[in-house]
Amino acid sequence: MTDSSRETPPVDGRSVRWEQHKRERRAKIIQAAIEVTEEHPPATDIHVHLIARRAGIGRPAVYRHFEDRADLDRAVQKRALEMLYEAVAEPDAFDGSVHEVIHRAIRRYVEWAHAHRALHRLAVRELPGRIDNPLRNAIRGMSVGMRPVLLSGAEAIGAALDEDDEATVDLIVFGTASQIVSAVRLWLARGDDRKPAPEALATRLAEVLWYQLDGMARKRGAVLDPALPFSEIVARLDGQVFGTGAGAESPEN
């Protein structure tokens, strides 16, 4: 006799199809919001009816997939951050020397922000509240993901880190990334005649980051060689994963 308590309940095909339909409709609404945002100047108040029209649905249908406007805004911001991450973290993102990797990442970020000004403003805005803030989650996820890379880099150049140094690494990454985001946001706010040009801004931001890293290394008895292959640092990670994506969730503490 079969033990009915161990039997797997039958899968309801209609429920599966309905859940798939809801996921697809939700993604379509988010994509519609992205497209409408791109078509308007930065800081434009995008009304829900414009998003619904682009998605080919009625306005009330939007709120069948999102709790409220804040929930929709968080989902759209999260997708915009994912798009930014995808632009920066292309397959060659970690090719070359440490100096080249830093400059390439910042240059791609600045170029993406310049080409998608309205979307960048949406991506990096600070939503109110402490719960599920996409920007802070993305930067915190990157900070945690980059921690083993920086520790490996310190080992590669012989920098002597104490316990407090190791405990501060992810905090320093968070602060530095936040500074770069703020600088680019202020630069874009200068208007269409903004200076410097994107490449010049990226070069200077990369220089600031480089001097910060090199200065900290020198204070700890080491010198950061610009020609140090990034692959040498990665090889020391011993299988650890780094470079957490923009969609990563990180708890608020």
Secondary structure by P-SEA (a helix, b strand, c coil): ccccccccccccaaaaaaaaaaaaaaaaaaaaaaaaaaaccccccccaaaaaaaacccaaaaaaacccaaaaaaaaaaaaaaaaaaaaaccccccccaaaaaaaaaaaaaaaaaacaaaaaaaccccccccccaaaaaaaaaaaaaaaaaaaaaaaacccccaaaaaaaaaaaaaaaaaaaaaaaaaaaccccccccaaaaaaaaaaaaaaaaaaaaaaacbbbbccccaaaaaaaccccccccccccccccc
